[in-house]
């Protein structure tokens, strides 16, 4: 990848002129009359200013202009250009896998009016690169036909196709266009992907969990009802899927979610010796939070121990709270459990840091047991 002016690397820089030239060679090999030079020139106009996904779409748009206007004929060229699907997971390729993304985006652009041809093609092509983004316009325009195709995907022999069923229909898919129907009626897709909660592939199970986590942000009761069914009927794999799916609700201290995972909500636990390694912390430094927990109950307590940081905002009263995962453990009667968590204050693109008063909190099974403050300095 090319370095930015700051000396770091932007993800989009991995999708570059060489990527476009590689795509041109693939298409040229499948269709000898294809004008590779004109295609490349068309793709590269204003290319540097485009984001990664915008670059993918640009290439797909120019490809649509260059290939036959008959969709079936153009699709045949695309499938020939791609060749057989890779045997390895695209996850191991990193940004290089996005070199196949424009072919799927082409299907979304050129085939939207022909879902009977395009949807089976996406089911085939998702083995080359995930069709989770390309399927979204079809969900928006042809919901019933697309959900029928998704039903076929759920029972496919290839894990990449099964993953498309759960990932492509996520109501809050990252980087993907939001489809109103998926957010308004999330129960429709949950009913379809239920079998994937105990899929033999961990990647597919994780996708199903992420789907259910999306739903938990839209309809807590619906998500918990399905989580209960998955946990009861899908064995140990299903229970692990549910644990990952309920992570947002657990961070939010939802009592039903915590209870479903077996934690003893409401059990009496005492916090003591809560300390911060420093009360004056500079941006870029790391603090250590240490404390002891002791069950006050006569029986062992299964505890989900997290910690939160209330970050100072740009102005007074605009603080933000973020819960961080801690540990899961059993607290035995009469036995204090010492714990430590470390948290850095390195600036990130996803979280801007402001100097001022910050607050650290310890949470056990969703309840805040104690707080302490420290000052973040520039």
C-alpha positions, 0 to 999 in steps of 0.5 A: 500500500502507498503511504499517506502524507502522514507516513501511515497507510490508508486502507483504500490505498490497497485498492490502487491502479495496479488493482484496476490493471489486474481487473482489466487483465482478467476481463481481457482474458475472458473477452479478447475485444475488451478495451483494457486501456480505455477501461483503466483510464475511465476508472482512474479519473478522480480516483485518488479522491475516492474512498475504498467503497467508492473506488469499488463502485467506480470500477463497477460502473465503468465495467458496466459501460464496457461490457455487453448491455445484455446482462446475461452475456455480460455476466458470462464474461464476469464469471469467466474472468473470475474463474474458479472460486478461491479455496482459501478464505478471503479473510487471509488476503486482506485488502487484496480480496477487494480486487474481486468486489467490483465484479459483484457490485457490477451484478448489483448495478447491471442486474437489478432489473433481473433478480431471477438471473442476478440473485442466483449469480450472487449466490455463486459469486459470494464464494469469490468475495462476499456479496453482502454489499451487492445483495442490499439493493435487491433486498430494497427493490425485490424483498420477497424474491431476495429472501427466497434466495436467502432461504436457499443460501441458508442450506448451501454446502458452502460456508461462504454462501451460508454466511451471505444469508446472515451477513447480507441481511443484517439490519445494521450492516457496517459499510452497507446501505441500510434497508428500511424493511430489514430494520422495520421487520427484523423478525423475518430474517431472524426466522430464516437464519436460526439454523446458522446459530449452530453452524459447523463454521465458526465464521458463519456462527459469528455472522449470525451472532452479529446479526442478532446483536444488530437486532438487539439495538432495534428491538431488545425483546425480539432479540432476547426471545430469539436468543433464548430459542438459540440457546435452548435448541442449538447446543453448546455452539448455539450458546456460544453464538448467543453469548457473542450476540448479547454483548451489547445488551450485557454491556448495557447491563440488561438484566434479562440478557445477563440472566440468560447467560447464567449470571447471578443478577442482583447477587450481593457483591462487595467492592473494595480497595478500588484504586487507579495507578495515577490520578493525573494521566497524560494523553498517550499514557496507560492506567491500571485499575485494581480492586477486590470483589467478594461475594456476600452470598452464601453460594458462589456467584457467577459474575460478569465483571466489566469496567467503564470509562466516562470520557470528558467531552469537548464541553462541560456536561458532554461526557461519553461513557464506554464499557469495556469487557473485563472478565467472567468468573465465579466468586466464592463465599469468603474469598476476595478476588483481586482484579486488574484492568489496563486502559490506554489513552492513545488517541484513535480515529474512533475516539477523540480524547479531551483533557479534563475529569474522567471517571472509571467505574466497576460493573458487576452483572450490570450494576455499578459498584464503585467509581473514582475520578482522574484527570487527563492532561495534554 
